[in-house]
Amino acid sequence: MNECIEHPSLLIVDDDPIFCDVLAKAMTKRGFDVACTHTIASALEKSESLMPEYAIIDLKLSDESGLILVNKIKKLDPGTRIVMLTGYASIATAVEAIKLGATHYLAKPVDVNDIMAAFERITGDIDVPISAHPLSVGRLEWEYIHRILAENNNNISVTARILNMHRRTLQRKLAKKPV
């Protein structure tokens, strides 16, 4: 008797093809039917046909924000469990990702077991440790800039005007990793 076992569908969206491939192999070993894409456009197309139960989305996809994708996938299927990954973690983007419907937000580098645990989380953690050290001035600036940018739909020109900063200066600051 040959039974067909259906595996949960997982969409991975990351503009790094090597990272995507490695993660896809690891998630396939954990029982997922995996599809990878590298752009928001291809991810939306794949989401509409696949209707994934799970998604792993990178925050920074070339020059686009993965937050757009979180919002659109949740509108397609509110039940999709989404984990947002980023090498550019900030409080502002974490808050926005959760508000838009992400299940969890993880900073790279990340372990596959952390992603699996994030998919299972359905409530907050009251025991999360509180840091004894406040954020540095550089980090606070980075957070503030990204919050203003998010509030202005990632429009760099508007954000630069609000911050009273030259557009190129803002672009250089945005290109840097968080402090």
BAMAR-564494 format. One line per field, with one value per residue: residue in three letters; chain; x, y, z of N, C-alpha, C, CB in turn. Coordinates in pm, 1 decimal. Glycine has a CB too. Layout:
BEGIN
aa: c(ALA, ...)
ch: c(A, ...)
n_X: c(X, ...)
n_Y: c(Y, ...)
n_Z: c(Z, ...)
ca_X: c(X, ...)
ca_Y: c(Y, ...)
ca_Z: c(Z, ...)
c_X: c(X, ...)
c_Y: c(Y, ...)
c_Z: c(Z, ...)
cb_X: c(X, ...)
cb_Y: c(Y, ...)
cb_Z: c(Z, ...)
END
This chain:
BEGIN
aa: c(MET, ASN, GLU, CYS, ILE, GLU, HIS, PRO, SER, LEU, LEU, ILE, VAL, ASP, ASP, ASP, PRO, ILE, PHE, CYS, ASP, VAL, LEU, ALA, LYS, ALA, MET, THR, LYS, ARG, GLY, PHE, ASP, VAL, ALA, CYS, THR, HIS, THR, ILE, ALA, SER, ALA, LEU, GLU, LYS, SER, GLU, SER, LEU, MET, PRO, GLU, TYR, ALA, ILE, ILE, ASP, LEU, LYS, LEU, SER, ASP, GLU, SER, GLY, LEU, ILE, LEU, VAL, ASN, LYS, ILE, LYS, LYS, LEU, ASP, PRO, GLY, THR, ARG, ILE, VAL, MET, LEU, THR, GLY, TYR, ALA, SER, ILE, ALA, THR, ALA, VAL, GLU, ALA, ILE, LYS, LEU, GLY, ALA, THR, HIS, TYR, LEU, ALA, LYS, PRO, VAL, ASP, VAL, ASN, ASP, ILE, MET, ALA, ALA, PHE, GLU, ARG, ILE, THR, GLY, ASP, ILE, ASP, VAL, PRO, ILE, SER, ALA, HIS, PRO, LEU, SER, VAL, GLY, ARG, LEU, GLU, TRP, GLU, TYR, ILE, HIS, ARG, ILE, LEU, ALA, GLU, ASN, ASN, ASN, ASN, ILE, SER, VAL, THR, ALA, ARG, ILE, LEU, ASN, MET, HIS, ARG, ARG, THR, LEU, GLN, ARG, LYS, LEU, ALA, LYS, LYS, PRO, VAL)
ch: c(A, A, A, A, A, A, A, A, A, A, A, A, A, A, A, A, A, A, A, A, A, A, A, A, A, A, A, A, A, A, A, A, A, A, A, A, A, A, A, A, A, A, A, A, A, A, A, A, A, A, A, A, A, A, A, A, A, A, A, A, A, A, A, A, A, A, A, A, A, A, A, A, A, A, A, A, A, A, A, A, A, A, A, A, A, A, A, A, A, A, A, A, A, A, A, A, A, A, A, A, A, A, A, A, A, A, A, A, A, A, A, A, A, A, A, A, A, A, A, A, A, A, A, A, A, A, A, A, A, A, A, A, A, A, A, A, A, A, A, A, A, A, A, A, A, A, A, A, A, A, A, A, A, A, A, A, A, A, A, A, A, A, A, A, A, A, A, A, A, A, A, A, A, A, A, A, A, A, A)
n_X: c(85.1, 75.4, 104.5, 34.9, 213.0, 152.2, 347.6, 408.0, 386.0, 646.6, 770.0, 1062.5, 1220.5, 1481.3, 1747.5, 1996.2, 2118.3, 2274.2, 2250.3, 1974.4, 1952.2, 2095.5, 1941.4, 1696.2, 1754.5, 1802.2, 1551.8, 1391.6, 1483.4, 1366.1, 1107.9, 953.9, 789.6, 957.7, 987.9, 1181.5, 1247.5, 1375.9, 1307.4, 1064.4, 855.9, 862.5, 816.1, 557.2, 412.3, 465.8, 351.5, 79.0, 17.1, 112.9, 23.0, 150.2, 197.3, 386.4, 641.5, 961.4, 1116.0, 1345.0, 1445.2, 1573.6, 1565.8, 1745.9, 1699.1, 1459.0, 1199.7, 1134.9, 917.6, 700.3, 625.3, 552.7, 316.6, 156.3, 145.5, 15.3, -231.4, -317.4, -332.9, -422.3, -346.6, -86.9, 227.8, 483.5, 829.1, 1054.1, 1372.2, 1683.3, 1981.1, 2001.6, 1891.2, 1653.3, 1475.2, 1255.5, 1197.6, 1145.5, 916.4, 738.2, 731.8, 605.3, 361.7, 258.8, 208.9, 400.5, 515.7, 742.0, 1064.8, 1389.9, 1738.7, 2008.8, 2328.3, 2141.5, 2013.9, 1882.4, 1725.2, 1636.7, 1465.4, 1271.7, 1173.1, 1070.0, 855.6, 680.8, 610.8, 346.5, 273.1, 388.3, 698.9, 731.3, 953.3, 1173.4, 1504.9, 1604.4, 1813.4, 2096.8, 2238.9, 2207.0, 2112.5, 2368.0, 2468.3, 2513.5, 2368.6, 2111.1, 2070.0, 2071.5, 1846.8, 1645.0, 1657.5, 1578.7, 1321.1, 1189.0, 1220.2, 1067.8, 815.2, 768.6, 720.7, 958.5, 1068.7, 1334.3, 1398.6, 1194.7, 1233.6, 1494.1, 1445.0, 1275.7, 1451.2, 1625.1, 1857.3, 2112.4, 2033.4, 2222.2, 2389.7, 2214.2, 2169.9, 2425.4, 2438.8, 2230.9, 2333.0, 2516.5, 2588.5, 2400.0, 2498.3)
n_Y: c(-117.7, 207.2, 505.3, 848.6, 1096.6, 1410.7, 1695.1, 1989.3, 2306.8, 2532.1, 2852.3, 3008.2, 3313.2, 3487.8, 3695.7, 3589.5, 3335.7, 3109.2, 3091.1, 3050.8, 2801.3, 2630.0, 2657.4, 2564.0, 2292.3, 2205.9, 2251.2, 2084.2, 1837.4, 1840.6, 1787.9, 1957.3, 2078.0, 2251.1, 2573.1, 2808.8, 3156.4, 3467.7, 3731.0, 3992.7, 4006.8, 3749.6, 3595.8, 3670.1, 3575.2, 3300.9, 3258.3, 3294.5, 3073.0, 2857.6, 2894.6, 2897.9, 2726.5, 2796.7, 3048.9, 3187.5, 3484.1, 3717.5, 4031.8, 4237.4, 4257.0, 4277.8, 4592.2, 4621.1, 4595.5, 4324.6, 4341.6, 4425.8, 4194.2, 4029.9, 4153.1, 4122.4, 3841.6, 3763.8, 3879.0, 3721.5, 3469.4, 3448.3, 3254.9, 3173.0, 3102.6, 3309.7, 3369.2, 3621.3, 3697.9, 3863.9, 4047.9, 4295.7, 4382.8, 4564.2, 4751.5, 4892.1, 4764.0, 4508.5, 4545.1, 4637.8, 4414.5, 4221.7, 4352.3, 4350.7, 4085.6, 3881.2, 3582.9, 3555.0, 3712.7, 3703.6, 3754.5, 3732.3, 3572.5, 3268.9, 2974.1, 2668.1, 2526.5, 2732.1, 2864.5, 2668.3, 2651.2, 2908.1, 2898.7, 2745.4, 2902.5, 3065.8, 3247.6, 3527.2, 3561.9, 3580.6, 3554.7, 3649.8, 3768.9, 4083.2, 4332.8, 4454.7, 4661.6, 4971.1, 5075.0, 5178.0, 5513.3, 5528.5, 5304.5, 5375.9, 5596.7, 5465.6, 5299.3, 5496.1, 5629.5, 5417.1, 5371.6, 5610.9, 5592.1, 5359.2, 5453.3, 5621.5, 5469.6, 5357.9, 5560.6, 5732.8, 6000.4, 6156.0, 6077.9, 6175.6, 6451.9, 6486.0, 6416.9, 6620.6, 6596.1, 6539.1, 6364.7, 6179.3, 6140.6, 6014.7, 5780.4, 5664.7, 5610.5, 5426.6, 5216.2, 5104.3, 4847.2, 4767.3, 4927.7)
n_Z: c(0.0, -96.9, 42.5, 8.7, 147.1, 262.0, 269.4, 465.9, 304.2, 222.7, 170.1, 76.7, 77.9, -30.2, -127.6, -159.7, -329.9, -256.4, 24.8, 29.8, -98.9, 76.1, 309.7, 211.6, 162.9, 427.4, 542.2, 391.2, 475.8, 720.4, 669.2, 503.9, 206.7, -11.8, -167.1, -339.8, -383.6, -513.2, -536.4, -471.1, -656.1, -785.3, -561.5, -486.1, -703.2, -677.7, -426.5, -472.6, -631.2, -481.4, -217.5, 51.3, 364.8, 541.4, 565.4, 502.5, 514.8, 393.1, 521.2, 376.0, 47.2, -216.6, -329.9, -211.7, 40.9, 250.1, 411.8, 267.1, 138.6, 354.3, 437.6, 201.8, 166.6, 399.9, 351.2, 139.2, 260.6, 576.0, 758.9, 713.3, 845.5, 922.8, 926.0, 971.5, 852.7, 909.1, 841.3, 918.8, 1165.4, 1352.7, 1598.6, 1500.6, 1249.6, 1339.3, 1498.1, 1300.9, 1128.8, 1289.2, 1340.1, 1081.5, 1048.3, 1072.1, 1227.1, 1375.0, 1427.4, 1332.5, 1380.5, 1152.7, 1182.2, 1166.2, 1316.6, 1192.0, 1369.1, 1534.4, 1362.1, 1322.2, 1584.2, 1602.8, 1422.7, 1569.1, 1783.5, 1940.8, 2120.2, 2318.6, 2508.4, 2839.0, 2990.3, 2857.9, 2848.4, 2987.1, 2876.1, 3051.4, 2961.1, 2805.2, 2468.0, 2234.8, 2136.6, 1861.6, 1774.0, 1856.8, 1687.1, 1440.0, 1471.6, 1498.3, 1249.1, 1081.0, 1175.0, 1105.9, 830.3, 776.5, 854.0, 646.8, 423.1, 317.2, 164.6, 66.3, 2.1, 124.0, 389.2, 433.6, 416.5, 641.4, 845.4, 819.4, 661.9, 421.8, 122.1, 15.5, 234.6, 408.5, 257.9, 272.1, 546.1, 566.9, 423.2, 588.4, 828.2, 1126.9, 1434.6)
ca_X: c(0.0, 157.4, 32.3, 95.8, 224.7, 161.5, 437.1, 367.7, 455.4, 731.2, 827.5, 1180.1, 1248.6, 1608.2, 1818.8, 2122.2, 2083.5, 2345.8, 2181.4, 1843.1, 1971.3, 2134.4, 1824.5, 1595.7, 1793.7, 1782.4, 1407.9, 1340.0, 1516.8, 1274.3, 973.8, 880.3, 793.2, 1016.9, 1003.3, 1266.6, 1246.4, 1476.7, 1254.1, 927.0, 765.3, 853.6, 758.2, 412.1, 362.2, 474.3, 256.1, -56.2, -3.4, 148.9, -47.5, 234.0, 157.9, 497.1, 729.4, 1080.5, 1137.5, 1454.2, 1399.3, 1632.8, 1570.9, 1807.7, 1664.7, 1320.4, 1176.0, 1056.7, 794.8, 594.6, 586.1, 481.3, 183.1, 81.0, 121.4, -87.0, -360.4, -353.9, -368.5, -391.1, -295.1, 53.7, 319.9, 597.6, 946.3, 1134.9, 1514.8, 1754.0, 2114.8, 1988.6, 1788.6, 1626.5, 1349.3, 1149.5, 1157.4, 1087.6, 780.2, 657.7, 713.5, 504.2, 234.2, 211.7, 165.8, 506.1, 507.8, 865.1, 1166.3, 1518.8, 1857.6, 2109.6, 2313.1, 2036.2, 2019.8, 1757.4, 1643.9, 1572.2, 1354.4, 1168.6, 1112.6, 993.9, 730.0, 594.9, 571.3, 217.9, 256.1, 511.5, 776.9, 745.6, 1082.8, 1282.9, 1594.4, 1613.3, 1953.8, 2139.8, 2311.5, 2124.2, 2167.1, 2468.1, 2418.3, 2513.8, 2257.4, 1988.3, 2056.8, 2036.4, 1707.6, 1559.7, 1655.1, 1499.0, 1181.0, 1137.8, 1215.1, 952.0, 694.2, 753.2, 715.7, 1093.4, 1100.5, 1458.4, 1394.0, 1107.9, 1301.0, 1606.1, 1388.1, 1227.1, 1568.1, 1708.2, 1983.7, 2130.7, 1990.7, 2338.7, 2434.1, 2119.9, 2196.5, 2547.7, 2404.3, 2146.0, 2414.3, 2598.0, 2525.6, 2369.6, 2609.7)
ca_Y: c(0.0, 325.8, 623.4, 976.9, 1181.7, 1550.6, 1774.6, 2129.8, 2389.0, 2638.9, 2943.7, 3079.1, 3428.7, 3550.0, 3730.9, 3516.6, 3201.4, 3004.6, 3079.3, 2994.2, 2660.3, 2559.5, 2656.1, 2476.3, 2153.3, 2178.8, 2247.4, 1964.1, 1727.7, 1851.5, 1748.4, 2059.4, 2085.4, 2384.6, 2650.6, 2926.4, 3267.0, 3567.0, 3866.7, 4009.0, 3972.8, 3604.1, 3541.3, 3691.5, 3480.8, 3167.3, 3254.2, 3280.2, 2937.0, 2760.4, 2922.4, 2829.8, 2722.0, 2859.8, 3130.6, 3249.2, 3599.9, 3807.5, 4170.3, 4320.1, 4183.4, 4375.3, 4726.9, 4618.6, 4551.0, 4202.8, 4374.6, 4431.6, 4056.4, 3981.9, 4210.6, 4064.3, 3698.7, 3754.0, 3911.0, 3604.2, 3362.1, 3491.3, 3143.2, 3145.6, 3134.9, 3375.0, 3408.4, 3720.3, 3692.2, 3982.9, 4083.5, 4438.2, 4385.5, 4687.1, 4748.6, 4941.2, 4662.9, 4396.1, 4583.7, 4641.5, 4277.2, 4157.3, 4419.7, 4308.6, 3946.6, 3780.4, 3506.1, 3580.8, 3795.2, 3652.6, 3817.6, 3641.6, 3434.6, 3197.3, 2828.8, 2609.8, 2491.7, 2855.8, 2888.9, 2569.8, 2694.5, 3030.3, 2858.5, 2687.1, 3003.3, 3131.1, 3352.5, 3594.0, 3499.0, 3673.9, 3531.6, 3695.3, 3849.2, 4227.1, 4370.0, 4549.5, 4768.6, 5043.0, 5081.2, 5282.1, 5629.2, 5490.5, 5211.9, 5454.8, 5673.3, 5369.1, 5260.7, 5611.2, 5647.0, 5309.7, 5391.4, 5718.3, 5536.4, 5268.8, 5536.1, 5689.6, 5367.5, 5340.1, 5669.8, 5793.2, 6146.4, 6210.3, 6053.2, 6270.0, 6583.9, 6483.4, 6412.3, 6736.9, 6533.2, 6525.4, 6232.4, 6089.9, 6107.4, 5913.9, 5655.2, 5603.7, 5556.9, 5309.7, 5108.2, 5047.0, 4749.5, 4830.5, 4937.3)
ca_Z: c(0.0, -112.8, 87.9, -25.8, 264.9, 222.0, 352.1, 468.5, 204.8, 276.1, 72.7, 125.2, -7.4, 7.6, -251.1, -162.4, -377.8, -181.8, 153.4, 0.2, -130.3, 199.3, 397.7, 150.2, 189.4, 570.0, 572.5, 325.7, 567.7, 834.5, 627.1, 429.5, 61.0, -18.9, -290.7, -315.7, -478.3, -475.5, -550.8, -424.4, -767.1, -801.5, -437.8, -492.8, -802.7, -617.8, -314.7, -525.8, -680.4, -378.0, -91.6, 150.2, 505.2, 612.2, 481.4, 561.5, 428.5, 428.8, 529.6, 270.3, -78.4, -306.7, -285.4, -165.5, 177.6, 267.0, 484.7, 164.7, 114.8, 473.8, 428.0, 89.9, 190.9, 504.8, 288.6, 60.4, 353.5, 713.4, 837.6, 683.3, 955.2, 858.7, 1004.3, 899.6, 883.7, 864.4, 886.6, 951.3, 1269.5, 1426.3, 1672.9, 1411.4, 1151.7, 1414.0, 1534.4, 1178.8, 1080.0, 1374.2, 1312.8, 948.9, 1053.0, 1089.4, 1350.0, 1450.1, 1361.5, 1378.2, 1323.1, 1097.8, 1137.6, 1237.7, 1313.9, 1142.7, 1485.9, 1579.4, 1269.7, 1355.6, 1711.3, 1575.4, 1360.9, 1672.3, 1883.5, 1915.4, 2220.8, 2358.7, 2613.8, 2951.4, 3052.9, 2772.9, 2931.2, 2963.3, 2876.3, 3153.7, 2892.9, 2707.0, 2331.7, 2212.0, 2063.4, 1720.5, 1751.3, 1869.9, 1564.0, 1335.9, 1497.7, 1470.7, 1104.0, 1020.9, 1213.3, 1021.2, 695.1, 771.4, 862.3, 518.3, 317.2, 263.3, 72.9, 115.6, -12.6, 229.4, 516.6, 442.9, 448.9, 779.4, 933.5, 789.1, 626.2, 277.0, 76.3, 2.9, 371.0, 456.0, 186.4, 329.4, 678.0, 546.4, 367.3, 696.1, 917.8, 1255.2, 1529.5)
c_X: c(88.9, 77.2, 109.2, 95.4, 243.1, 248.4, 389.2, 450.9, 527.3, 787.0, 944.9, 1210.6, 1373.5, 1685.0, 1957.5, 2093.1, 2152.1, 2279.5, 2046.5, 1853.2, 2004.9, 2014.6, 1716.0, 1627.6, 1768.8, 1633.4, 1340.6, 1365.8, 1423.7, 1128.4, 892.4, 892.4, 832.4, 1020.0, 1085.6, 1245.1, 1342.5, 1429.9, 1110.5, 828.5, 750.1, 792.3, 606.1, 347.5, 357.4, 372.5, 114.0, -83.4, 17.9, 63.0, 27.0, 177.4, 261.0, 578.2, 846.1, 1118.2, 1252.2, 1400.3, 1446.8, 1651.5, 1616.6, 1776.9, 1521.7, 1311.6, 1089.2, 927.7, 675.5, 536.7, 509.5, 335.9, 99.6, 50.8, 13.4, -225.5, -409.8, -404.1, -327.4, -331.5, -148.4, 140.6, 449.6, 706.5, 1027.2, 1278.7, 1580.2, 1894.3, 2116.3, 1880.9, 1776.5, 1493.4, 1235.0, 1103.7, 1097.9, 942.2, 690.2, 630.9, 603.2, 366.7, 173.5, 174.4, 273.5, 488.4, 627.1, 963.8, 1300.4, 1633.5, 1953.2, 2241.2, 2212.2, 2051.9, 1883.4, 1666.4, 1573.2, 1452.3, 1239.7, 1096.5, 1025.4, 859.5, 629.8, 543.4, 438.9, 188.8, 391.5, 578.9, 800.0, 880.6, 1200.6, 1372.8, 1595.7, 1759.3, 1983.8, 2209.5, 2220.0, 2191.3, 2267.9, 2404.2, 2411.5, 2396.8, 2123.4, 1962.9, 2009.6, 1890.0, 1612.2, 1546.7, 1565.5, 1351.6, 1117.7, 1123.6, 1092.2, 821.1, 665.7, 763.1, 848.1, 1131.0, 1219.5, 1454.3, 1310.9, 1174.9, 1415.9, 1555.3, 1343.6, 1343.9, 1661.5, 1851.0, 1992.1, 2096.3, 2107.8, 2392.9, 2344.4, 2145.7, 2322.3, 2517.1, 2320.2, 2224.9, 2497.8, 2517.7, 2495.0, 2489.3, 2588.1)
c_Y: c(123.0, 449.3, 749.3, 1065.0, 1324.6, 1626.3, 1918.8, 2211.1, 2505.2, 2720.8, 3015.3, 3190.5, 3498.2, 3579.1, 3667.8, 3371.9, 3088.7, 2981.6, 3011.0, 2843.0, 2578.4, 2547.1, 2563.4, 2329.5, 2115.3, 2166.6, 2126.9, 1842.3, 1726.2, 1832.3, 1851.2, 2037.3, 2229.7, 2442.4, 2774.2, 3030.5, 3373.2, 3711.3, 3872.0, 3967.3, 3822.0, 3538.1, 3557.2, 3593.9, 3339.7, 3152.3, 3230.3, 3138.3, 2832.6, 2772.1, 2853.3, 2835.8, 2795.8, 2943.1, 3182.5, 3361.0, 3684.3, 3950.2, 4253.1, 4234.6, 4278.8, 4514.9, 4735.0, 4566.7, 4426.0, 4226.5, 4381.1, 4291.8, 3997.7, 4026.7, 4141.2, 3916.1, 3681.1, 3788.3, 3792.9, 3491.9, 3402.0, 3380.3, 3110.9, 3191.3, 3184.8, 3406.8, 3503.1, 3707.0, 3821.3, 3991.9, 4229.1, 4456.3, 4522.6, 4672.5, 4787.6, 4833.3, 4540.6, 4425.4, 4581.3, 4500.8, 4206.7, 4220.0, 4373.2, 4160.6, 3841.7, 3711.8, 3536.8, 3656.3, 3750.3, 3723.3, 3709.7, 3667.6, 3362.0, 3047.6, 2775.5, 2571.7, 2614.5, 2888.1, 2793.4, 2609.0, 2818.4, 2997.6, 2807.1, 2789.2, 3066.8, 3240.2, 3416.5, 3519.4, 3599.2, 3660.6, 3576.5, 3787.9, 3996.5, 4265.5, 4473.1, 4670.4, 4838.7, 5043.0, 5195.5, 5398.2, 5597.0, 5399.0, 5285.6, 5537.5, 5581.8, 5329.2, 5373.9, 5633.7, 5542.0, 5320.3, 5497.7, 5669.4, 5445.9, 5347.6, 5606.9, 5593.7, 5351.6, 5444.4, 5747.4, 5945.0, 6210.7, 6195.1, 6151.2, 6409.4, 6590.9, 6488.3, 6532.0, 6692.3, 6526.8, 6381.4, 6134.8, 6049.2, 5998.6, 5779.6, 5585.8, 5541.6, 5429.9, 5191.0, 5037.8, 4945.6, 4819.5, 4825.9, 4838.0)
c_Z: c(0.0, -75.4, 50.3, 98.6, 218.3, 321.6, 354.0, 369.4, 271.8, 161.0, 138.9, 26.5, 45.1, -120.8, -259.7, -204.1, -300.9, -46.5, 134.0, -22.4, -5.5, 293.8, 343.4, 177.0, 334.9, 603.8, 505.3, 415.0, 688.5, 793.4, 551.4, 278.7, 30.2, -159.8, -254.9, -424.3, -425.6, -487.7, -498.5, -534.1, -783.1, -678.7, -436.9, -590.4, -744.3, -504.7, -363.0, -574.9, -570.0, -252.2, 24.6, 292.8, 590.4, 513.2, 565.1, 465.1, 482.1, 428.1, 411.2, 145.4, -186.9, -255.0, -233.8, -23.4, 178.7, 344.7, 389.2, 144.0, 233.5, 464.7, 320.9, 110.7, 297.0, 449.5, 204.5, 149.8, 495.2, 801.1, 813.1, 799.5, 892.5, 960.2, 917.8, 947.9, 837.5, 921.2, 930.0, 1057.7, 1334.3, 1497.0, 1580.2, 1314.2, 1220.1, 1448.7, 1410.9, 1125.1, 1159.1, 1350.8, 1180.5, 943.3, 1063.6, 1224.7, 1439.2, 1361.9, 1417.9, 1306.0, 1273.4, 1169.1, 1226.4, 1216.2, 1267.4, 1259.8, 1543.6, 1491.5, 1301.1, 1485.1, 1690.5, 1509.6, 1464.6, 1773.7, 1846.2, 2018.2, 2248.8, 2473.2, 2726.2, 3020.2, 2967.1, 2855.8, 2889.1, 2978.5, 2984.6, 3091.7, 2793.0, 2570.0, 2321.0, 2134.9, 1913.7, 1686.1, 1760.2, 1744.0, 1451.8, 1348.8, 1458.6, 1319.7, 1039.0, 1058.0, 1124.0, 876.5, 679.8, 773.4, 729.6, 400.3, 243.5, 158.7, 129.6, 107.8, 97.9, 364.8, 537.1, 478.9, 593.9, 877.7, 914.0, 754.3, 473.6, 237.4, 67.0, 139.2, 428.8, 387.2, 239.6, 465.0, 664.9, 494.2, 475.2, 774.6, 1049.5, 1350.3, 1641.1)
cb_X: c(-96.4, 210.1, 8.8, 20.0, 342.8, 21.0, 582.4, 382.2, 356.4, 846.2, 720.8, 1302.6, 1127.3, 1691.6, 1831.4, 2194.1, 2118.3, 2494.8, 2162.7, 1781.6, 2081.6, 2251.3, 1768.9, 1587.5, 1941.5, 1846.8, 1339.9, 1405.6, 1662.5, 1290.9, 898.9, 931.4, 652.7, 1156.0, 862.5, 1415.6, 1101.3, 1598.0, 1259.6, 901.2, 816.3, 992.0, 819.3, 380.5, 450.2, 616.9, 261.9, -78.4, 90.6, 294.1, -197.3, 372.2, 142.3, 586.9, 651.0, 1200.9, 1009.1, 1575.4, 1447.1, 1769.2, 1432.6, 1756.7, 1684.2, 1234.5, 1110.1, 1139.5, 810.7, 650.0, 708.6, 548.0, 192.1, 158.2, 252.0, -52.4, -348.3, -234.8, -300.7, -516.6, -375.8, 97.3, 345.8, 553.0, 1032.1, 1080.8, 1582.3, 1676.6, 2219.3, 1954.4, 1819.1, 1626.4, 1354.8, 1198.0, 1276.8, 1168.8, 778.8, 727.7, 846.0, 543.3, 254.1, 318.1, 88.9, 648.3, 500.8, 927.8, 1141.6, 1527.4, 1927.9, 2125.2, 2449.2, 1896.6, 2058.4, 1786.2, 1731.2, 1672.2, 1400.4, 1231.0, 1222.4, 1075.3, 755.6, 669.8, 679.2, 105.3, 193.4, 483.0, 911.3, 634.6, 1097.4, 1228.5, 1735.3, 1521.3, 1994.0, 2232.9, 2436.6, 2098.3, 2053.3, 2590.9, 2508.3, 2644.7, 2261.8, 1996.5, 2190.7, 2127.0, 1688.5, 1616.0, 1797.7, 1553.0, 1169.7, 1231.1, 1345.0, 955.8, 708.3, 857.8, 607.2, 1106.1, 976.5, 1577.4, 1336.9, 970.3, 1353.0, 1685.0, 1269.6, 1141.9, 1645.0, 1709.6, 1996.4, 2278.1, 1922.1, 2449.6, 2432.5, 1974.8, 2211.5, 2661.3, 2328.5, 2033.7, 2506.2, 2650.4, 2617.9, 2249.2, 2623.4)
cb_Y: c(0.4, 336.9, 617.9, 1046.1, 1136.9, 1614.7, 1765.8, 2187.7, 2441.7, 2581.2, 3045.8, 2983.0, 3527.4, 3457.8, 3881.2, 3522.5, 3189.5, 3043.0, 3218.4, 3062.8, 2644.6, 2633.4, 2798.1, 2501.7, 2131.9, 2289.9, 2378.7, 1944.8, 1739.4, 1987.0, 1709.5, 2199.4, 2044.1, 2380.7, 2690.3, 2886.1, 3325.2, 3548.5, 3912.6, 4155.5, 4033.6, 3544.9, 3610.9, 3836.6, 3483.7, 3140.6, 3384.2, 3379.1, 2909.2, 2777.1, 2873.2, 2890.0, 2575.7, 2753.4, 3248.9, 3143.9, 3684.5, 3792.2, 4233.7, 4381.7, 4120.3, 4357.6, 4825.7, 4532.8, 4662.2, 4098.1, 4508.9, 4488.6, 3972.0, 4035.5, 4359.4, 4082.8, 3627.4, 3847.4, 4038.3, 3556.3, 3227.9, 3543.9, 3022.6, 3215.7, 3009.6, 3503.2, 3283.5, 3866.8, 3569.0, 4105.6, 4058.5, 4521.6, 4281.5, 4810.9, 4843.2, 5063.8, 4621.6, 4368.1, 4724.0, 4725.7, 4197.5, 4168.7, 4571.8, 4337.5, 3918.8, 3845.3, 3356.4, 3448.1, 3951.1, 3500.6, 3909.4, 3660.0, 3361.4, 3244.3, 2771.3, 2485.8, 2426.4, 2973.1, 2872.4, 2428.9, 2724.0, 3125.0, 2751.6, 2579.1, 3111.9, 3027.9, 3295.4, 3738.6, 3445.9, 3651.5, 3386.5, 3768.6, 3792.7, 4309.3, 4424.1, 4480.8, 4712.8, 5188.3, 5099.6, 5224.9, 5753.2, 5422.1, 5095.9, 5546.8, 5741.0, 5244.4, 5223.7, 5737.3, 5638.9, 5174.2, 5432.3, 5842.0, 5457.2, 5169.6, 5639.9, 5798.1, 5401.9, 5203.1, 5764.0, 5741.0, 6184.6, 6139.6, 5908.9, 6274.5, 6615.5, 6357.5, 6283.9, 6835.5, 6390.4, 6562.2, 6243.5, 6157.7, 6233.6, 5959.9, 5682.3, 5709.4, 5662.4, 5342.8, 5163.3, 5157.0, 4623.8, 4762.5, 5080.9)
cb_Z: c(122.0, -256.6, 239.9, -144.2, 356.4, 212.1, 300.7, 610.7, 99.5, 362.9, 20.2, 142.3, -11.5, 104.7, -261.9, -22.7, -523.2, -162.5, 218.9, -123.5, -234.1, 270.2, 414.8, -1.4, 154.6, 654.8, 526.4, 185.4, 614.3, 902.0, 743.2, 466.6, -6.4, 35.8, -354.2, -309.6, -498.0, -559.3, -699.1, -381.2, -898.1, -828.7, -314.4, -534.4, -929.3, -565.0, -235.0, -639.1, -797.4, -341.0, -99.2, 148.7, 553.2, 682.1, 417.4, 583.1, 417.3, 330.5, 658.8, 316.3, -113.5, -453.6, -398.7, -257.8, 259.8, 336.9, 559.4, 29.7, 85.2, 605.9, 398.4, -39.7, 234.7, 622.6, 200.5, -22.1, 312.1, 779.3, 809.8, 552.1, 1048.9, 787.7, 1049.5, 921.8, 816.7, 901.9, 775.7, 824.1, 1375.3, 1332.2, 1795.8, 1333.5, 1065.5, 1543.0, 1599.6, 1071.9, 1090.3, 1523.6, 1310.4, 845.1, 936.3, 1078.8, 1319.7, 1501.1, 1384.7, 1356.1, 1427.2, 943.4, 1138.8, 1191.6, 1454.8, 1054.7, 1593.7, 1578.3, 1122.3, 1369.4, 1816.3, 1485.2, 1255.6, 1744.7, 1897.3, 1916.1, 2351.9, 2399.4, 2559.0, 3052.6, 3085.1, 2644.6, 2925.0, 3062.1, 2740.0, 3253.5, 2821.5, 2753.4, 2227.3, 2134.2, 2088.7, 1685.0, 1853.8, 1992.9, 1526.7, 1343.9, 1647.0, 1539.3, 1046.2, 1064.0, 1362.7, 1027.8, 663.8, 889.5, 974.8, 504.5, 217.7, 203.4, 51.5, 36.5, -149.5, 229.6, 522.8, 309.8, 357.0, 804.3, 910.0, 909.2, 690.0, 234.3, -59.4, -78.7, 462.8, 431.3, 36.0, 343.7, 760.9, 450.6, 258.1, 789.8, 940.6, 1320.0, 1586.4)
END
